[in-house]
Amino acid sequence: MKDEIIKEIRKQLLDKSDEKAKTSGQRFFKEEINSYGVTAPKVNQIAKTALKQIKAKPKEEVFELCEQLWQTSYIEESLVACKLSYAYHKAFVPEDFEIFRRWITSYVNNWASCDTFCNHTMGKFIERYPSYIDELKGFTSSENRWLRRAAAVSLIVPARKGEFLSDIFEISDNLLMDEDDLVQKGYGWLLKVASKQHQKEVFEYILTKKASMPRTALRYAIEKMPKEMKIQAMGK
């Protein structure tokens, strides 16, 4: 059954592939992306169809299916895998964290797959098991750029709810001088989202760090702040 579902997913992706979409999609990435050329709305629809087929399946079997989708390195298959794993978030257990870490380490190779997986699957896991934020903090010292970005973007959804502010500042501290622009954008984005519920605290944090914070991260962090705050944050 599992092989049949994967076969059907790939058939639908091929049927909906478009060379123009493949070419235009590449411009959003610095690295070369393996792609069918299927737009995000169509990928989401394919994932919804697959979910109907697997809804009665045990989580372990679905995670095996996700593993096979991740292994191909096609971005659309990774995005379907993200949707499928998230659908089982109510069944997450602490041991799943090591599976999720391995997927990031072994298979994530672009920001879209990283953010889709971490915003939703990892974010929901952290909300369910907040003690694992310490594991995210450990990601910040990894040589793997996607683990370092994951440390920040896994907290995007909780940050929208105003949660984990002190942990967000600690992760931002750990990533502050990171030279990778995708990591800088990741924690800058996290600070921006956190500022919606905690504008004063995030602004004060930025002011204390602006002398050393890379401009890329700084611009992301203050994007939604009032003009006068932006001017103060960008000033010398």
Secondary structure, DSSP 4 states (H G I P E B T S, - for coil): -HHHHHHHHHHHHHHT--HHHHHHHHTT-SS--B-----HHHHHHHHHHHHHHHTTS-HHHHHHHHHHHHHT-BHHHHHHHHHHHHTTGGG--TTHHHHHHHHHHHH--SHHHHHHIIIIIIHHHHHH-GGGHHHHHHHTT-S-HHHHHHHHHTTHHHHHTT--HHHHHHHHHHHTT---HHHHHHHHHHHHHHTTT-HHHHHHHHHHHTTTS-HHHHHHHHTTS-HHHHHHHH--
